[in-house]
Amino acid sequence: MKITVGSWEALRAHAQPIRFEVFVDEQKVPAEIELDEMDPLCVHAVAYDEAGQPLATGRLLPDGHIGRM
């Protein structure tokens, strides 16, 4: 497993589909509120399997809270 940490700009392509699957599809969070104004301000992490497929994601907010995990 490999974990990559970076900006929303750098990791959005891999983090967004995971977040929509987990939060919008599974947990029924409205799609229009899943992505928010905090995303560009956060540090994001994406975990990848051995084949390089994204498996999980999370974000660290500027106040130190972990979210969207």
C-alpha positions as CSV (number, residue, x, y, z in Angstrom):
1,M,0.0,0.0,0.0
2,K,1.1,3.5,-0.8
3,I,-0.3,6.7,0.7
4,T,0.1,10.0,-1.2
5,V,-0.4,13.3,0.5
6,G,-1.0,16.6,-1.3
7,S,-3.3,19.4,-2.4
8,W,-6.9,19.0,-3.6
9,E,-5.7,20.1,-7.0
10,A,-3.2,17.3,-7.1
11,L,-5.4,14.5,-5.7
12,R,-8.9,15.4,-6.7
13,A,-9.0,13.0,-9.6
14,H,-8.5,10.1,-7.3
15,A,-10.1,11.3,-4.1
16,Q,-13.4,12.6,-5.6
17,P,-14.7,9.3,-7.0
18,I,-14.0,7.6,-3.6
19,R,-15.8,10.3,-1.7
20,F,-18.8,10.2,-4.0
21,E,-19.0,6.4,-3.7
22,V,-18.8,6.4,0.1
23,F,-20.6,9.5,1.1
24,V,-23.1,10.2,-1.8
25,D,-23.9,6.7,-3.0
26,E,-23.6,4.7,0.3
27,Q,-24.4,7.3,3.0
28,K,-26.8,9.4,0.9
29,V,-25.1,12.7,1.5
30,P,-26.4,15.2,-1.1
31,A,-23.9,15.4,-3.9
32,E,-24.1,19.2,-3.9
33,I,-22.7,19.4,-0.4
34,E,-20.1,16.7,-0.6
35,L,-17.4,18.9,-2.2
36,D,-17.0,22.1,-0.3
37,E,-15.1,25.3,0.1
38,M,-12.7,23.6,2.5
39,D,-11.3,21.2,0.0
40,P,-8.8,23.7,-1.5
41,L,-7.6,24.6,2.0
42,C,-7.1,21.0,3.3
43,V,-4.2,18.5,3.0
44,H,-5.6,15.4,1.3
45,A,-4.4,11.8,1.4
46,V,-5.1,8.9,-0.9
47,A,-4.2,5.3,-0.2
48,Y,-3.4,3.1,-3.2
49,D,-3.2,-0.7,-3.5
50,E,-0.2,-2.5,-4.9
51,A,-1.5,-2.1,-8.4
52,G,-1.8,1.6,-8.0
53,Q,-5.6,1.7,-7.7
54,P,-7.0,4.3,-5.2
55,L,-8.7,2.7,-2.3
56,A,-9.3,5.3,0.4
57,T,-9.1,9.0,1.1
58,G,-9.2,11.6,3.8
59,R,-8.5,15.2,4.5
60,L,-6.9,17.2,7.2
61,L,-8.6,20.6,7.8
62,P,-6.6,23.7,8.7
63,D,-7.9,23.5,12.3
64,G,-6.4,19.9,12.6
65,H,-9.6,17.9,12.3
66,I,-9.7,14.9,10.0
67,G,-12.6,14.5,7.7
68,R,-14.0,12.8,4.6
69,M,-12.3,9.6,5.6
